[in-house]
Amino acid sequence: MSVKDPFNALELARQAACEDSHDAKFVGELVSIDAEDERICTYLFESSLPGYHGWRWAVTVAKLDSDSPATICDVVLLPGAESLLAPEWVPYKDRILPGDVGVGDIIPTSADDVRLVPGFAELPSDGELDLQEAFELGLGRARVLSVEGIDAASKRWHSGDRGPATPIAQYAPKPCHSCGFFIPIAGSLRSAFGVCANALSPEDARVVSVDHGCGAHSEALIVAE
């Protein structure tokens, strides 16, 4: 590659890049020589450093005057037009997935989480509730599910593994809402979901939709012939 070298310091710059990379194999071909002014020049070399595809070794060389020898000012890695860059930072709350929380892990919930509202917001203004009703709506809890939170949970549960679209539900003799082991949950989702209490069912102790089902339905009786 024929490139004008005003400082005649190409080999000096390459040696500096090789020393900085700790191995000459990580320094590739010369990309360009950019003279910023009469005293400063930058030599760019391709980078073969693992994890830095498309980056460039930038070696800055300076001369005090036309008669003085060239000296190395700096050696850095710079991203090129097609460089491999780290993705933009994503907050932890947007990266956490179901199953990521383990023993001892603490996942703080943000104060402005749209899935939650203050507990008192769910209580009627007239206060005409017994203790059980008040607790169910949120008395004693700082925050409870908002309309958005309830909607997101119901959609997630209904379209998940314990909703009506799974193979086990489609081959079930009857839906969960007619099963004796089905325990309706409290609150606004009572008409749509419940908990399975059949030890023989694969859904035991899990929230299931009323139109889910499995082969362990309480009324799946064997009729003697």
LUMTORLO-828362 format. One record per residue: residue number from 0; residue in three letters; x, y, z of N, C-alpha, C in turn. Coordinates in steps of 0.2 Angstrom, whole numbers, plus 5000, padded with zeros to 4 digits. Layout:
N
SITE  seq  type   n.x   n.y   n.z  ca.x  ca.y  ca.z   c.x   c.y   c.z
SITE  NUM   Ala     X     Y     Z     X     Y     Z     X     Y     Z
...
//
This chain:
225
SITE  seq  type   n.x   n.y   n.z  ca.x  ca.y  ca.z   c.x   c.y   c.z
SITE    0   Met  5004  4994  5000  5000  5000  5000  5004  5006  5000
SITE    1   Ser  5004  5010  4995  5008  5016  4994  5004  5022  4997
SITE    2   Val  5007  5025  5003  5004  5030  5007  5009  5035  5008
SITE    3   Lys  5008  5042  5007  5013  5047  5009  5014  5047  5016
SITE    4   Asp  5021  5047  5018  5023  5046  5025  5027  5053  5026
SITE    5   Pro  5024  5058  5028  5027  5064  5029  5033  5064  5035
SITE    6   Phe  5032  5060  5040  5037  5059  5045  5042  5054  5044
SITE    7   Asn  5040  5050  5039  5045  5044  5038  5045  5040  5044
SITE    8   Ala  5039  5039  5047  5039  5035  5054  5035  5029  5054
SITE    9   Leu  5034  5026  5048  5029  5021  5048  5031  5015  5052
SITE   10   Glu  5037  5013  5052  5040  5007  5056  5040  5009  5063
SITE   11   Leu  5041  5015  5065  5041  5017  5072  5034  5016  5074
SITE   12   Ala  5029  5018  5071  5022  5018  5073  5020  5011  5073
SITE   13   Arg  5022  5007  5069  5020  5000  5069  5023  4996  5075
SITE   14   Gln  5029  4998  5076  5032  4995  5082  5029  4997  5089
SITE   15   Ala  5027  5003  5089  5023  5005  5095  5016  5002  5096
SITE   16   Ala  5013  5001  5090  5006  4997  5090  5007  4990  5092
SITE   17   Cys  5013  4987  5090  5014  4980  5092  5016  4979  5099
SITE   18   Glu  5020  4984  5102  5021  4984  5109  5015  4985  5113
SITE   19   Asp  5011  4989  5111  5005  4990  5115  5000  4984  5115
SITE   20   Ser  5000  4981  5109  4995  4975  5108  4998  4969  5112
SITE   21   His  5005  4969  5113  5009  4963  5116  5010  4958  5111
SITE   22   Asp  5008  4958  5105  5009  4953  5100  5008  4956  5093
SITE   23   Ala  5013  4955  5089  5013  4959  5082  5007  4956  5078
SITE   24   Lys  5005  4950  5080  4999  4947  5076  4993  4951  5076
SITE   25   Phe  4992  4955  5081  4986  4959  5083  4986  4965  5079
SITE   26   Val  4991  4967  5075  4992  4973  5072  4992  4971  5064
SITE   27   Gly  4987  4974  5060  4986  4972  5053  4989  4977  5049
SITE   28   Glu  4987  4978  5043  4989  4982  5038  4988  4989  5039
SITE   29   Leu  4992  4994  5036  4991  5001  5037  4985  5003  5033
SITE   30   Val  4981  5007  5037  4974  5009  5034  4975  5016  5031
SITE   31   Ser  4979  5021  5035  4980  5028  5033  4985  5031  5037
SITE   32   Ile  4987  5037  5034  4992  5041  5038  4989  5048  5037
SITE   33   Asp  4987  5051  5043  4983  5057  5043  4988  5062  5046
SITE   34   Ala  4990  5067  5043  4994  5073  5045  4989  5078  5048
SITE   35   Glu  4989  5079  5054  4985  5084  5057  4988  5091  5056
SITE   36   Asp  4994  5092  5057  4998  5098  5055  5005  5096  5054
SITE   37   Glu  5009  5101  5054  5016  5100  5052  5020  5096  5057
SITE   38   Arg  5017  5096  5063  5021  5092  5069  5017  5086  5072
SITE   39   Ile  5011  5085  5070  5008  5079  5072  5005  5075  5067
SITE   40   Cys  5005  5068  5067  5003  5064  5062  5000  5057  5065
SITE   41   Thr  4995  5055  5063  4992  5049  5066  4992  5043  5061
SITE   42   Tyr  4995  5037  5063  4995  5031  5059  4990  5026  5061
SITE   43   Leu  4986  5024  5056  4980  5019  5058  4982  5012  5055
SITE   44   Phe  4981  5007  5059  4983  5000  5057  4976  4996  5059
SITE   45   Glu  4975  4991  5055  4970  4987  5056  4971  4983  5062
SITE   46   Ser  4966  4981  5066  4966  4978  5072  4964  4970  5071
SITE   47   Ser  4968  4966  5074  4966  4959  5074  4965  4956  5081
SITE   48   Leu  4964  4961  5085  4963  4959  5092  4956  4956  5093
SITE   49   Pro  4956  4950  5096  4950  4946  5097  4945  4951  5101
SITE   50   Gly  4939  4951  5098  4933  4955  5101  4933  4963  5099
SITE   51   Tyr  4938  4964  5094  4939  4971  5092  4938  4971  5084
SITE   52   His  4934  4967  5081  4933  4967  5074  4931  4974  5071
SITE   53   Gly  4935  4977  5066  4934  4983  5063  4937  4989  5067
SITE   54   Trp  4940  4988  5072  4944  4993  5076  4950  4995  5073
SITE   55   Arg  4953  5000  5075  4960  5003  5072  4965  5004  5077
SITE   56   Trp  4971  5002  5076  4976  5005  5081  4978  5012  5078
SITE   57   Ala  4977  5017  5083  4979  5024  5081  4985  5026  5085
SITE   58   Val  4991  5027  5081  4997  5029  5084  4998  5036  5082
SITE   59   Thr  4999  5040  5087  5000  5047  5086  5008  5049  5087
SITE   60   Val  5010  5052  5081  5018  5053  5081  5019  5061  5081
SITE   61   Ala  5024  5063  5084  5025  5071  5084  5032  5072  5082
SITE   62   Lys  5033  5078  5079  5040  5080  5078  5040  5088  5080
SITE   63   Leu  5046  5090  5084  5046  5097  5086  5047  5101  5080
SITE   64   Asp  5051  5099  5075  5053  5103  5069  5055  5098  5064
SITE   65   Ser  5056  5100  5058  5058  5096  5052  5064  5092  5053
SITE   66   Asp  5068  5094  5057  5075  5091  5058  5075  5086  5064
SITE   67   Ser  5070  5087  5069  5070  5083  5075  5067  5076  5073
SITE   68   Pro  5069  5071  5077  5067  5064  5076  5059  5063  5078
SITE   69   Ala  5056  5059  5075  5049  5057  5077  5048  5054  5084
SITE   70   Thr  5043  5056  5088  5042  5052  5094  5035  5050  5095
SITE   71   Ile  5034  5045  5098  5027  5042  5099  5024  5046  5105
SITE   72   Cys  5018  5049  5103  5014  5052  5109  5009  5048  5112
SITE   73   Asp  5005  5044  5108  5000  5040  5111  4998  5034  5106
SITE   74   Val  4996  5028  5109  4993  5022  5105  4987  5020  5108
SITE   75   Val  4981  5021  5104  4975  5019  5107  4971  5015  5101
SITE   76   Leu  4966  5011  5104  4961  5008  5099  4955  5012  5098
SITE   77   Leu  4954  5013  5091  4948  5017  5090  4943  5013  5085
SITE   78   Pro  4936  5014  5086  4932  5010  5082  4931  5013  5075
SITE   79   Gly  4931  5008  5070  4930  5010  5063  4923  5010  5061
SITE   80   Ala  4922  5011  5055  4915  5012  5052  4911  5005  5053
SITE   81   Glu  4914  5000  5053  4911  4993  5053  4913  4989  5060
SITE   82   Ser  4915  4993  5065  4917  4990  5071  4912  4987  5075
SITE   83   Leu  4914  4982  5079  4910  4978  5083  4909  4982  5090
SITE   84   Leu  4903  4985  5091  4902  4989  5097  4898  4986  5102
SITE   85   Ala  4899  4988  5108  4895  4985  5114  4888  4988  5113
SITE   86   Pro  4883  4984  5114  4876  4987  5114  4874  4992  5119
SITE   87   Glu  4869  4996  5117  4868  5002  5122  4866  4999  5129
SITE   88   Trp  4867  5002  5134  4865  5000  5141  4858  4999  5142
SITE   89   Val  4856  4993  5144  4849  4992  5146  4848  4991  5153
SITE   90   Pro  4844  4995  5156  4843  4995  5164  4841  4987  5166
SITE   91   Tyr  4843  4986  5172  4842  4979  5174  4835  4977  5174
SITE   92   Lys  4830  4982  5175  4823  4980  5176  4820  4978  5169
SITE   93   Asp  4824  4980  5163  4822  4978  5157  4825  4972  5154
SITE   94   Arg  4830  4969  5158  4834  4963  5156  4832  4957  5160
SITE   95   Ile  4829  4958  5166  4827  4952  5170  4822  4948  5167
SITE   96   Leu  4823  4942  5167  4818  4937  5164  4815  4932  5169
SITE   97   Pro  4809  4929  5168  4807  4924  5172  4812  4919  5173
SITE   98   Gly  4813  4917  5179  4818  4912  5181  4825  4914  5182
SITE   99   Asp  4826  4921  5182  4832  4924  5183  4834  4925  5191
SITE  100   Val  4828  4926  5195  4829  4927  5202  4830  4920  5205
SITE  101   Gly  4836  4920  5209  4838  4914  5213  4838  4916  5220
SITE  102   Val  4840  4911  5224  4840  4911  5231  4845  4917  5233
SITE  103   Gly  4842  4922  5237  4846  4927  5240  4846  4933  5235
SITE  104   Asp  4843  4933  5229  4843  4938  5224  4838  4943  5226
SITE  105   Ile  4839  4950  5226  4835  4955  5227  4833  4959  5221
SITE  106   Ile  4827  4959  5219  4826  4963  5213  4821  4969  5215
SITE  107   Pro  4824  4975  5216  4819  4981  5218  4814  4982  5213
SITE  108   Thr  4808  4984  5215  4803  4986  5210  4803  4994  5211
SITE  109   Ser  4803  4997  5205  4804  5004  5204  4797  5008  5207
SITE  110   Ala  4798  5014  5210  4792  5017  5213  4787  5019  5208
SITE  111   Asp  4789  5020  5201  4784  5022  5196  4782  5016  5192
SITE  112   Asp  4782  5010  5195  4780  5004  5191  4773  5004  5189
SITE  113   Val  4771  5004  5183  4764  5005  5181  4760  4999  5183
SITE  114   Arg  4763  4993  5185  4759  4988  5187  4756  4988  5194
SITE  115   Leu  4758  4993  5198  4756  4994  5205  4753  5001  5206
SITE  116   Val  4749  5001  5211  4746  5007  5213  4746  5007  5221
SITE  117   Pro  4746  5013  5224  4745  5013  5232  4739  5009  5234
SITE  118   Gly  4740  5005  5240  4735  5001  5242  4729  5004  5244
SITE  119   Phe  4729  5010  5246  4723  5014  5248  4719  5016  5242
SITE  120   Ala  4722  5016  5236  4719  5018  5230  4713  5013  5228
SITE  121   Glu  4714  5007  5231  4709  5002  5229  4703  5002  5234
SITE  122   Leu  4704  5005  5239  4699  5005  5245  4693  5010  5243
SITE  123   Pro  4687  5008  5244  4681  5013  5243  4681  5018  5247
SITE  124   Ser  4679  5024  5245  4679  5030  5249  4674  5030  5255
SITE  125   Asp  4669  5026  5255  4664  5025  5260  4666  5021  5266
SITE  126   Gly  4671  5017  5264  4674  5012  5270  4669  5006  5271
SITE  127   Glu  4664  5005  5267  4659  5000  5269  4662  4993  5267
SITE  128   Leu  4667  4990  5271  4670  4984  5269  4672  4980  5276
SITE  129   Asp  4671  4974  5276  4673  4970  5282  4680  4969  5281
SITE  130   Leu  4683  4966  5286  4691  4965  5287  4694  4961  5281
SITE  131   Gln  4690  4956  5279  4692  4951  5274  4692  4955  5267
SITE  132   Glu  4687  4959  5266  4687  4962  5260  4692  4968  5259
SITE  133   Ala  4693  4971  5265  4698  4977  5265  4705  4974  5264
SITE  134   Phe  4706  4968  5267  4713  4965  5266  4714  4963  5259
SITE  135   Glu  4709  4960  5256  4709  4958  5249  4710  4963  5244
SITE  136   Leu  4707  4969  5245  4708  4975  5241  4715  4979  5242
SITE  137   Gly  4718  4978  5248  4725  4981  5249  4726  4984  5255
SITE  138   Leu  4721  4983  5260  4723  4986  5267  4729  4982  5270
SITE  139   Gly  4734  4986  5272  4740  4984  5275  4745  4983  5270
SITE  140   Arg  4744  4984  5264  4750  4983  5259  4751  4990  5256
SITE  141   Ala  4757  4992  5255  4759  4998  5253  4757  4999  5245
SITE  142   Arg  4757  4994  5241  4755  4994  5234  4751  4988  5232
SITE  143   Val  4747  4988  5228  4743  4983  5225  4743  4983  5217
SITE  144   Leu  4741  4978  5214  4740  4978  5207  4736  4984  5204
SITE  145   Ser  4739  4987  5199  4735  4992  5195  4731  4988  5190
SITE  146   Val  4727  4992  5186  4723  4989  5181  4728  4986  5176
SITE  147   Glu  4733  4990  5174  4738  4987  5170  4741  4981  5172
SITE  148   Gly  4743  4981  5178  4746  4975  5181  4741  4969  5181
SITE  149   Ile  4735  4970  5183  4730  4964  5182  4729  4962  5175
SITE  150   Asp  4729  4966  5170  4728  4965  5163  4734  4961  5161
SITE  151   Ala  4740  4963  5162  4746  4960  5160  4747  4953  5163
SITE  152   Ala  4745  4952  5169  4745  4945  5172  4740  4940  5169
SITE  153   Ser  4734  4943  5168  4729  4938  5166  4731  4936  5159
SITE  154   Lys  4733  4941  5154  4735  4939  5148  4741  4934  5148
SITE  155   Arg  4746  4935  5152  4752  4931  5152  4750  4924  5155
SITE  156   Trp  4745  4923  5160  4743  4917  5162  4739  4913  5157
SITE  157   His  4734  4917  5154  4730  4914  5149  4733  4911  5143
SITE  158   Ser  4738  4915  5141  4742  4912  5135  4748  4908  5136
SITE  159   Gly  4749  4906  5143  4755  4902  5145  4753  4895  5145
SITE  160   Asp  4758  4891  5149  4757  4884  5149  4751  4881  5153
SITE  161   Arg  4748  4886  5156  4742  4883  5160  4735  4887  5158
SITE  162   Gly  4735  4889  5151  4730  4891  5148  4726  4886  5144
SITE  163   Pro  4721  4888  5140  4717  4884  5136  4721  4881  5129
SITE  164   Ala  4726  4884  5127  4729  4882  5121  4734  4877  5121
SITE  165   Thr  4736  4874  5127  4741  4869  5128  4738  4862  5126
SITE  166   Pro  4742  4858  5123  4740  4851  5121  4736  4847  5127
SITE  167   Ile  4739  4848  5133  4736  4844  5139  4729  4847  5140
SITE  168   Ala  4728  4853  5139  4721  4856  5140  4716  4854  5134
SITE  169   Gln  4719  4854  5128  4715  4852  5123  4712  4844  5123
SITE  170   Tyr  4716  4840  5126  4715  4833  5126  4711  4831  5133
SITE  171   Ala  4710  4836  5137  4707  4835  5144  4700  4833  5143
SITE  172   Pro  4697  4829  5147  4690  4827  5147  4685  4833  5148
SITE  173   Lys  4687  4837  5153  4683  4843  5155  4688  4849  5157
SITE  174   Pro  4685  4855  5157  4689  4861  5159  4690  4861  5167
SITE  175   Cys  4695  4865  5169  4696  4866  5176  4690  4868  5180
SITE  176   His  4686  4873  5177  4681  4876  5181  4676  4871  5184
SITE  177   Ser  4675  4865  5180  4671  4860  5183  4674  4855  5187
SITE  178   Cys  4680  4856  5189  4684  4850  5192  4683  4852  5200
SITE  179   Gly  4682  4846  5204  4682  4847  5211  4688  4849  5214
SITE  180   Phe  4694  4849  5211  4700  4851  5214  4702  4858  5212
SITE  181   Phe  4697  4861  5209  4699  4868  5207  4697  4873  5212
SITE  182   Ile  4701  4877  5214  4700  4882  5220  4700  4889  5217
SITE  183   Pro  4695  4893  5216  4695  4899  5213  4699  4904  5217
SITE  184   Ile  4703  4909  5214  4707  4913  5217  4702  4919  5219
SITE  185   Ala  4705  4923  5224  4701  4929  5226  4702  4935  5221
SITE  186   Gly  4698  4940  5222  4699  4946  5219  4696  4947  5212
SITE  187   Ser  4698  4951  5208  4695  4953  5201  4696  4947  5196
SITE  188   Leu  4701  4943  5197  4703  4937  5193  4699  4931  5195
SITE  189   Arg  4695  4931  5200  4691  4925  5202  4688  4921  5197
SITE  190   Ser  4684  4925  5192  4680  4922  5187  4685  4919  5182
SITE  191   Ala  4691  4920  5181  4695  4918  5176  4701  4913  5178
SITE  192   Phe  4703  4913  5184  4708  4909  5186  4707  4905  5193
SITE  193   Gly  4711  4900  5194  4710  4897  5201  4717  4893  5202
SITE  194   Val  4717  4889  5207  4723  4885  5209  4721  4878  5209
SITE  195   Cys  4725  4874  5206  4724  4866  5206  4726  4863  5213
SITE  196   Ala  4722  4859  5216  4723  4856  5222  4723  4848  5221
SITE  197   Asn  4725  4846  5215  4725  4839  5214  4732  4836  5214
SITE  198   Ala  4734  4832  5219  4741  4830  5220  4743  4826  5214
SITE  199   Leu  4739  4823  5210  4740  4819  5204  4741  4823  5198
SITE  200   Ser  4739  4829  5198  4739  4833  5192  4746  4836  5191
SITE  201   Pro  4748  4837  5185  4754  4841  5184  4754  4848  5185
SITE  202   Glu  4748  4851  5187  4747  4858  5188  4745  4859  5196
SITE  203   Asp  4746  4854  5200  4745  4854  5207  4749  4860  5210
SITE  204   Ala  4745  4864  5214  4748  4870  5217  4749  4876  5212
SITE  205   Arg  4747  4876  5206  4748  4881  5201  4742  4885  5199
SITE  206   Val  4743  4891  5197  4737  4895  5195  4735  4892  5188
SITE  207   Val  4729  4891  5187  4727  4888  5180  4721  4892  5178
SITE  208   Ser  4719  4893  5171  4714  4896  5169  4708  4892  5170
SITE  209   Val  4702  4895  5170  4696  4891  5171  4694  4886  5165
SITE  210   Asp  4697  4888  5159  4696  4884  5153  4702  4880  5151
SITE  211   His  4707  4879  5156  4713  4874  5156  4710  4867  5157
SITE  212   Gly  4714  4862  5157  4712  4856  5159  4717  4851  5159
SITE  213   Cys  4716  4845  5162  4721  4839  5162  4717  4833  5163
SITE  214   Gly  4721  4827  5162  4718  4821  5163  4716  4819  5170
SITE  215   Ala  4718  4823  5175  4716  4821  5182  4710  4825  5184
SITE  216   His  4706  4827  5179  4699  4830  5181  4695  4825  5186
SITE  217   Ser  4692  4829  5191  4689  4825  5196  4683  4821  5194
SITE  218   Glu  4680  4823  5188  4674  4819  5185  4676  4815  5179
SITE  219   Ala  4683  4813  5179  4685  4809  5173  4684  4802  5176
SITE  220   Leu  4678  4799  5177  4677  4793  5180  4677  4787  5175
SITE  221   Ile  4679  4781  5178  4679  4775  5174  4672  4772  5175
SITE  222   Val  4668  4771  5170  4662  4768  5171  4663  4760  5170
SITE  223   Ala  4660  4756  5175  4661  4749  5174  4656  4746  5169
SITE  224   Glu  4658  4742  5165  4653  4739  5160  4650  4732  5163
//
